[in-house]
Amino acid sequence: MMFVDAARRYLDDLPADATGWLAGLRDRFVGKALARIHERPGHPWTVDTLASEVGLSRSALHERFATYLGLAPMQYLAHWRIQLASRQLRQTHQKVAPVALQVGYDVSRVHK
């Protein structure tokens, strides 16, 4: 609980023009989109579905993500999925295809 309190205090003290992941969390829309991505990384997200879930147009969501995180929403999602997959591959004995499916990649589209 101390960590959560410290994080909240840190977020409250961030300057209004701050950027980065924590500043993105503070933004009502970007924070909601990040929560959705992290809750369901394997979901077949598109910019349209993510924007709809957070109540913004796709262009507004893209602009806010770029402002706070320096990435488009789908770029952020791809980076997050790769982080999750690499962690699973290091910590388990699973093969690449099942891990890829778990984090949201459609392995049927991979060229053989």
Phi and psi restraints in degrees (value plus and minus 20) as a CYANA .aco file:
   2 MET   PHI     -85.3   -45.3
   2 MET   PSI     -59.0   -19.0
   3 PHE   PHI     -83.1   -43.1
   3 PHE   PSI     -64.8   -24.8
   4 VAL   PHI     -81.1   -41.1
   4 VAL   PSI     -63.4   -23.4
   5 ASP   PHI     -82.9   -42.9
   5 ASP   PSI     -63.7   -23.7
   6 ALA   PHI     -83.3   -43.3
   6 ALA   PSI     -60.9   -20.9
   7 ALA   PHI     -84.0   -44.0
   7 ALA   PSI     -62.9   -22.9
   8 ARG   PHI     -81.9   -41.9
   8 ARG   PSI     -64.0   -24.0
   9 ARG   PHI     -83.2   -43.2
   9 ARG   PSI     -60.4   -20.4
  10 TYR   PHI     -82.4   -42.4
  10 TYR   PSI     -66.0   -26.0
  11 LEU   PHI     -81.4   -41.4
  11 LEU   PSI     -61.3   -21.3
  12 ASP   PHI     -83.3   -43.3
  12 ASP   PSI     -50.1   -10.1
  13 ASP   PHI    -110.9   -70.9
  13 ASP   PSI     -23.6    16.4
  14 LEU   PHI     -84.2   -44.2
  14 LEU   PSI     120.0   160.0
  15 PRO   PHI     -82.9   -42.9
  15 PRO   PSI     133.6   173.6
  16 ALA   PHI     -79.4   -39.4
  16 ALA   PSI     -50.0   -10.0
  17 ASP   PHI    -115.7   -75.7
  17 ASP   PSI      -6.2    33.8
  18 ALA   PHI     -85.3   -45.3
  18 ALA   PSI     128.7   168.7
  19 THR   PHI    -145.5  -105.5
  19 THR   PSI     152.7   192.7
  20 GLY   PHI      92.3   132.3
  20 GLY   PSI     156.4   196.4
  21 TRP   PHI     -80.3   -40.3
  21 TRP   PSI     -65.4   -25.4
  22 LEU   PHI     -85.3   -45.3
  22 LEU   PSI     -59.5   -19.5
  23 ALA   PHI     -84.7   -44.7
  23 ALA   PSI     -56.9   -16.9
  24 GLY   PHI     -83.3   -43.3
  24 GLY   PSI     -58.3   -18.3
  25 LEU   PHI     -80.5   -40.5
  25 LEU   PSI     -55.4   -15.4
  26 ARG   PHI     -91.0   -51.0
  26 ARG   PSI     -49.0    -9.0
  27 ASP   PHI     -89.0   -49.0
  27 ASP   PSI     112.1   152.1
  28 ARG   PHI     -74.8   -34.8
  28 ARG   PSI     -63.6   -23.6
  29 PHE   PHI    -105.1   -65.1
  29 PHE   PSI     -66.2   -26.2
  30 VAL   PHI     -85.6   -45.6
  30 VAL   PSI     -61.0   -21.0
  31 GLY   PHI     -79.8   -39.8
  31 GLY   PSI     -61.6   -21.6
  32 LYS   PHI     -86.2   -46.2
  32 LYS   PSI     -61.5   -21.5
  33 ALA   PHI     -85.0   -45.0
  33 ALA   PSI     -62.7   -22.7
  34 LEU   PHI     -81.1   -41.1
  34 LEU   PSI     -61.2   -21.2
  35 ALA   PHI     -81.1   -41.1
  35 ALA   PSI     -64.1   -24.1
  36 ARG   PHI     -82.8   -42.8
  36 ARG   PSI     -64.6   -24.6
  37 ILE   PHI     -81.4   -41.4
  37 ILE   PSI     -64.1   -24.1
  38 HIS   PHI     -94.2   -54.2
  38 HIS   PSI     -50.7   -10.7
  39 GLU   PHI     -90.2   -50.2
  39 GLU   PSI     -57.7   -17.7
  40 ARG   PHI    -156.5  -116.5
  40 ARG   PSI      48.3    88.3
  41 PRO   PHI     -84.9   -44.9
  41 PRO   PSI     -46.4    -6.4
  42 GLY   PHI    -103.6   -63.6
  42 GLY   PSI     -25.1    14.9
  43 HIS   PHI     -84.0   -44.0
  43 HIS   PSI     123.9   163.9
  44 PRO   PHI     -96.6   -56.6
  44 PRO   PSI      46.4    86.4
  45 TRP   PHI     -82.5   -42.5
  45 TRP   PSI     124.3   164.3
  46 THR   PHI    -148.2  -108.2
  46 THR   PSI     146.6   186.6
  47 VAL   PHI     -81.1   -41.1
  47 VAL   PSI     -58.5   -18.5
  48 ASP   PHI     -81.3   -41.3
  48 ASP   PSI     -68.2   -28.2
  49 THR   PHI     -88.1   -48.1
  49 THR   PSI     -58.8   -18.8
  50 LEU   PHI     -86.8   -46.8
  50 LEU   PSI     -63.7   -23.7
  51 ALA   PHI     -82.3   -42.3
  51 ALA   PSI     -61.1   -21.1
  52 SER   PHI     -83.0   -43.0
  52 SER   PSI     -60.8   -20.8
  53 GLU   PHI     -84.3   -44.3
  53 GLU   PSI     -51.7   -11.7
  54 VAL   PHI    -119.5   -79.5
  54 VAL   PSI     -25.0    15.0
  55 GLY   PHI      62.7   102.7
  55 GLY   PSI      15.5    55.5
  56 LEU   PHI    -151.3  -111.3
  56 LEU   PSI     144.5   184.5
  57 SER   PHI     -96.1   -56.1
  57 SER   PSI     140.2   180.2
  58 ARG   PHI     -82.4   -42.4
  58 ARG   PSI     -57.3   -17.3
  59 SER   PHI     -89.4   -49.4
  59 SER   PSI     -57.9   -17.9
  60 ALA   PHI     -86.9   -46.9
  60 ALA   PSI     -61.2   -21.2
  61 LEU   PHI     -83.2   -43.2
  61 LEU   PSI     -64.3   -24.3
  62 HIS   PHI     -78.9   -38.9
  62 HIS   PSI     -65.8   -25.8
  63 GLU   PHI     -83.0   -43.0
  63 GLU   PSI     -63.6   -23.6
  64 ARG   PHI     -86.7   -46.7
  64 ARG   PSI     -61.5   -21.5
  65 PHE   PHI     -80.5   -40.5
  65 PHE   PSI     -67.1   -27.1
  66 ALA   PHI     -81.7   -41.7
  66 ALA   PSI     -59.3   -19.3
  67 THR   PHI     -84.9   -44.9
  67 THR   PSI     -68.1   -28.1
  68 TYR   PHI    -103.8   -63.8
  68 TYR   PSI     -60.6   -20.6
  69 LEU   PHI    -128.3   -88.3
  69 LEU   PSI     -33.7     6.3
  70 GLY   PHI      54.3    94.3
  70 GLY   PSI      -5.3    34.7
  71 LEU   PHI    -158.3  -118.3
  71 LEU   PSI     133.7   173.7
  72 ALA   PHI     -94.5   -54.5
  72 ALA   PSI     136.5   176.5
  73 PRO   PHI     -74.7   -34.7
  73 PRO   PSI     -62.2   -22.2
  74 MET   PHI     -92.6   -52.6
  74 MET   PSI     -47.8    -7.8
  75 GLN   PHI     -87.8   -47.8
  75 GLN   PSI     -63.0   -23.0
  76 TYR   PHI     -80.7   -40.7
  76 TYR   PSI     -65.8   -25.8
  77 LEU   PHI     -79.0   -39.0
  77 LEU   PSI     -64.3   -24.3
  78 ALA   PHI     -81.4   -41.4
  78 ALA   PSI     -63.5   -23.5
  79 HIS   PHI     -82.8   -42.8
  79 HIS   PSI     -62.8   -22.8
  80 TRP   PHI     -84.5   -44.5
  80 TRP   PSI     -64.1   -24.1
  81 ARG   PHI     -81.5   -41.5
  81 ARG   PSI     -60.7   -20.7
  82 ILE   PHI     -84.8   -44.8
  82 ILE   PSI     -60.6   -20.6
  83 GLN   PHI     -81.9   -41.9
  83 GLN   PSI     -65.1   -25.1
  84 LEU   PHI     -82.3   -42.3
  84 LEU   PSI     -66.4   -26.4
  85 ALA   PHI     -83.8   -43.8
  85 ALA   PSI     -63.5   -23.5
  86 SER   PHI     -84.5   -44.5
  86 SER   PSI     -57.3   -17.3
  87 ARG   PHI     -83.6   -43.6
  87 ARG   PSI     -64.9   -24.9
  88 GLN   PHI     -84.6   -44.6
  88 GLN   PSI     -60.2   -20.2
  89 LEU   PHI     -86.7   -46.7
  89 LEU   PSI     -55.0   -15.0
  90 ARG   PHI     -93.6   -53.6
  90 ARG   PSI     -56.2   -16.2
  91 GLN   PHI    -117.2   -77.2
  91 GLN   PSI     -28.4    11.6
  92 THR   PHI    -149.8  -109.8
  92 THR   PSI     157.5   197.5
  93 HIS   PHI    -125.3   -85.3
  93 HIS   PSI       1.0    41.0
  94 GLN   PHI     -90.8   -50.8
  94 GLN   PSI     133.1   173.1
  95 LYS   PHI    -103.8   -63.8
  95 LYS   PSI     146.1   186.1
  96 VAL   PHI     -82.4   -42.4
  96 VAL   PSI     -65.7   -25.7
  97 ALA   PHI     -79.4   -39.4
  97 ALA   PSI     -69.1   -29.1
  98 PRO   PHI     -82.6   -42.6
  98 PRO   PSI     -58.1   -18.1
  99 VAL   PHI     -85.3   -45.3
  99 VAL   PSI     -63.3   -23.3
 100 ALA   PHI     -78.4   -38.4
 100 ALA   PSI     -63.2   -23.2
 101 LEU   PHI     -83.3   -43.3
 101 LEU   PSI     -61.6   -21.6
 102 GLN   PHI     -81.5   -41.5
 102 GLN   PSI     -56.4   -16.4
 103 VAL   PHI    -114.0   -74.0
 103 VAL   PSI     -17.5    22.5
 104 GLY   PHI      89.8   129.8
 104 GLY   PSI     -11.1    28.9
 105 TYR   PHI    -113.2   -73.2
 105 TYR   PSI     117.5   157.5
 106 ASP   PHI    -109.9   -69.9
 106 ASP   PSI      77.4   117.4
 107 VAL   PHI     -90.6   -50.6
 107 VAL   PSI     -34.7     5.3
 108 SER   PHI     -89.3   -49.3
 108 SER   PSI     -37.3     2.7
 109 ARG   PHI    -111.5   -71.5
 109 ARG   PSI     -23.2    16.8
 110 VAL   PHI     -94.9   -54.9
 110 VAL   PSI     111.3   151.3
 111 HIS   PHI     -91.9   -51.9
 111 HIS   PSI     117.9   157.9
